[in-house]
Amino acid sequence: MTVTTLPTTTPATFAPGQRGGALSLSQMSPYEAWQFCESLAATPLLPDAYRKQPASVLWALEYGRALGLDVVTTITTIHVIKGKPTQSADLMLGRARSAGHRVRIKSERTRCEVRIQRHDDPDDETVIEWTLDDAVVAGLCTLRDGRPYSRDQKNQPQPWERFPRAMLRARAIAEAVRTACPEVLHGAIYTPEELGAVVDQEGNPVVIVERADSAPVQQAVTVVQSTPNGPPSAPPRDYLAEAAEAVEADKLAAILADAEAAGAPVDYMTCLTEIRDAHAADAVGPVRELHAAAQARGAQREHLARLAAIGATKPGARKPEEQQSAPSTTPTPTADSGEDQEHAAALGELYDAARDAGLTDRTEVAQVFASTHQCQPEAATVEQLRRTRDDLLDYARQAAA
């Protein structure tokens, strides 16, 4: 019997299919990386800082690669503000936890507390707290009836007024990570808002603001050590509002000293100094110069209104003609009566237009008017009243569109 031995066939070993990974520059040649960045920069889905800026996209992706981030995560969480890389607060939080550090967050409407324990030193606990008082001192908002108030140039509520909990959380996380474990940030130690960008409630920039008075410095916060049952914190203070209402020089000096001791930033102290100098002015001229300087550097409208209100009380400021209401023994000329009626009509039209634009408080309307014309509506000319009326009507039409 012939036995034929057949060769043993070893089954082919099939390598499992490789899973699709996230895009990374490490998978591309330099030429492919540049072509990819040019294509990516052309899409309208990118943030404004990267749109039509392939070199910025390439730099950001290379920076993200150094952090171990994929393309999508880099583009959505790394933002370039004033030429510096910034991270969102959530990315900072994620990197701290990925490094093994223990993070605990206690968030409320008026305060947020973040505790970080380092994995290499569990006994070392960093506790950072941000409150609305800290936001006021930093010039991020003011308080009205105990609630945050922050408006843009069109009098629309900004995130600090609409989402105070989210904004406090972002500030507290950024400060805590920066203090407890800065090594996880790799140089991107600020959030976009801390470098002057206007952000939404998630911390993403919506408008890139380039302001000379917004220095990229660390804002003041309250560092709370782990002392149980400590004394309750003092109620928030609006130093700007206090200074605007004060008149005595010693009281103004005390307010400025308190704000400086609380760690108020440079731009906030500048506003306080302007209010103090406006109160000390002997005539309206110096106050107008202060108002013009504040307006040129982009100060908030509420600060301009305060300066205008102080200037209206100074000698030389234009005031309503009081003698018109006094009884007269001689008949008033018809032309003067016509001018008075035209002025009254223009004044009524102004307040009607303001109501259409959403300004129902006449005091606020007067402040807005004074910040532009340096006088109260009752003392303005018909031309000034109607010019402002037209601006308000245009704004109301745009808002309704």
ChimeraX attribute file (.defattr): number of C-alpha atoms within 10 A of each C-alpha:
attribute: neighborCount
match mode: 1-to-1
recipient: residues
	/A:1	3
	/A:2	4
	/A:3	5
	/A:4	6
	/A:5	6
	/A:6	6
	/A:7	6
	/A:8	6
	/A:9	6
	/A:10	6
	/A:11	6
	/A:12	6
	/A:13	6
	/A:14	6
	/A:15	6
	/A:16	6
	/A:17	6
	/A:18	6
	/A:19	6
	/A:20	6
	/A:21	7
	/A:22	11
	/A:23	12
	/A:24	17
	/A:25	19
	/A:26	10
	/A:27	10
	/A:28	12
	/A:29	10
	/A:30	11
	/A:31	9
	/A:32	12
	/A:33	18
	/A:34	17
	/A:35	14
	/A:36	16
	/A:37	22
	/A:38	18
	/A:39	12
	/A:40	19
	/A:41	23
	/A:42	14
	/A:43	12
	/A:44	11
	/A:45	10
	/A:46	15
	/A:47	17
	/A:48	16
	/A:49	18
	/A:50	23
	/A:51	17
	/A:52	18
	/A:53	15
	/A:54	19
	/A:55	14
	/A:56	17
	/A:57	25
	/A:58	21
	/A:59	14
	/A:60	20
	/A:61	24
	/A:62	20
	/A:63	17
	/A:64	21
	/A:65	16
	/A:66	10
	/A:67	14
	/A:68	12
	/A:69	19
	/A:70	17
	/A:71	18
	/A:72	14
	/A:73	14
	/A:74	21
	/A:75	17
	/A:76	14
	/A:77	19
	/A:78	23
	/A:79	24
	/A:80	23
	/A:81	22
	/A:82	17
	/A:83	9
	/A:84	14
	/A:85	19
	/A:86	23
	/A:87	24
	/A:88	25
	/A:89	25
	/A:90	17
	/A:91	18
	/A:92	28
	/A:93	20
	/A:94	14
	/A:95	18
	/A:96	23
	/A:97	16
	/A:98	11
	/A:99	13
	/A:100	12
	/A:101	20
	/A:102	15
	/A:103	20
	/A:104	12
	/A:105	16
	/A:106	11
	/A:107	17
	/A:108	14
	/A:109	15
	/A:110	15
	/A:111	19
	/A:112	23
	/A:113	21
	/A:114	23
	/A:115	22
	/A:116	24
	/A:117	19
	/A:118	19
	/A:119	13
	/A:120	9
	/A:121	9
	/A:122	11
	/A:123	9
	/A:124	12
	/A:125	16
	/A:126	20
	/A:127	23
	/A:128	25
	/A:129	25
	/A:130	26
	/A:131	23
	/A:132	27
	/A:133	24
	/A:134	23
	/A:135	24
	/A:136	21
	/A:137	26
	/A:138	21
	/A:139	21
	/A:140	18
	/A:141	23
	/A:142	26
	/A:143	18
	/A:144	10
	/A:145	6
	/A:146	12
	/A:147	13
	/A:148	22
	/A:149	19
	/A:150	20
	/A:151	17
	/A:152	10
	/A:153	9
	/A:154	10
	/A:155	13
	/A:156	11
	/A:157	14
	/A:158	20
	/A:159	23
	/A:160	23
	/A:161	19
	/A:162	15
	/A:163	16
	/A:164	24
	/A:165	20
	/A:166	20
	/A:167	26
	/A:168	24
	/A:169	24
	/A:170	24
	/A:171	25
	/A:172	27
	/A:173	28
	/A:174	24
	/A:175	26
	/A:176	24
	/A:177	26
	/A:178	19
	/A:179	15
	/A:180	20
	/A:181	18
	/A:182	17
	/A:183	15
	/A:184	20
	/A:185	19
	/A:186	11
	/A:187	12
	/A:188	20
	/A:189	23
	/A:190	24
	/A:191	31
	/A:192	26
	/A:193	23
	/A:194	20
	/A:195	23
	/A:196	22
	/A:197	21
	/A:198	17
	/A:199	20
	/A:200	18
	/A:201	16
	/A:202	14
	/A:203	22
	/A:204	21
	/A:205	23
	/A:206	12
	/A:207	14
	/A:208	18
	/A:209	15
	/A:210	12
	/A:211	14
	/A:212	10
	/A:213	14
	/A:214	15
	/A:215	14
	/A:216	15
	/A:217	12
	/A:218	13
	/A:219	18
	/A:220	16
	/A:221	21
	/A:222	15
	/A:223	14
	/A:224	15
	/A:225	13
	/A:226	11
	/A:227	7
	/A:228	6
	/A:229	6
	/A:230	9
	/A:231	7
	/A:232	6
	/A:233	8
	/A:234	7
	/A:235	9
	/A:236	16
	/A:237	18
	/A:238	18
	/A:239	21
	/A:240	26
	/A:241	16
	/A:242	15
	/A:243	24
	/A:244	19
	/A:245	13
	/A:246	16
	/A:247	16
	/A:248	12
	/A:249	13
	/A:250	10
	/A:251	14
	/A:252	23
	/A:253	14
	/A:254	12
	/A:255	20
	/A:256	21
	/A:257	12
	/A:258	14
	/A:259	19
	/A:260	15
	/A:261	9
	/A:262	16
	/A:263	17
	/A:264	23
	/A:265	19
	/A:266	16
	/A:267	16
	/A:268	21
	/A:269	21
	/A:270	14
	/A:271	22
	/A:272	24
	/A:273	17
	/A:274	19
	/A:275	27
	/A:276	24
	/A:277	17
	/A:278	28
	/A:279	24
	/A:280	15
	/A:281	15
	/A:282	14
	/A:283	17
	/A:284	20
	/A:285	16
	/A:286	16
	/A:287	26
	/A:288	19
	/A:289	12
	/A:290	20
	/A:291	25
	/A:292	15
	/A:293	14
	/A:294	19
	/A:295	16
	/A:296	9
	/A:297	11
	/A:298	12
	/A:299	17
	/A:300	16
	/A:301	20
	/A:302	19
	/A:303	22
	/A:304	25
	/A:305	21
	/A:306	23
	/A:307	29
	/A:308	28
	/A:309	21
	/A:310	20
	/A:311	28
	/A:312	21
	/A:313	15
	/A:314	19
	/A:315	13
	/A:316	12
	/A:317	17
	/A:318	17
	/A:319	15
	/A:320	13
	/A:321	10
	/A:322	7
	/A:323	8
	/A:324	11
	/A:325	7
	/A:326	8
	/A:327	7
	/A:328	9
	/A:329	6
	/A:330	6
	/A:331	6
	/A:332	10
	/A:333	8
	/A:334	9
	/A:335	9
	/A:336	11
	/A:337	11
	/A:338	11
	/A:339	12
	/A:340	14
	/A:341	12
	/A:342	13
	/A:343	21
	/A:344	14
	/A:345	14
	/A:346	21
	/A:347	21
	/A:348	14
	/A:349	17
	/A:350	25
	/A:351	21
	/A:352	16
	/A:353	23
	/A:354	24
	/A:355	17
	/A:356	16
	/A:357	21
	/A:358	14
	/A:359	17
	/A:360	14
	/A:361	11
	/A:362	12
	/A:363	10
	/A:364	14
	/A:365	17
	/A:366	18
	/A:367	23
	/A:368	23
	/A:369	21
	/A:370	22
	/A:371	22
	/A:372	18
	/A:373	15
	/A:374	26
	/A:375	23
	/A:376	22
	/A:377	25
	/A:378	16
	/A:379	16
	/A:380	19
	/A:381	15
	/A:382	18
	/A:383	11
	/A:384	17
	/A:385	23
	/A:386	18
	/A:387	13
	/A:388	20
	/A:389	21
	/A:390	15
	/A:391	14
	/A:392	22
	/A:393	18
	/A:394	14
	/A:395	18
	/A:396	17
	/A:397	11
	/A:398	10
	/A:399	11
	/A:400	9
	/A:401	6
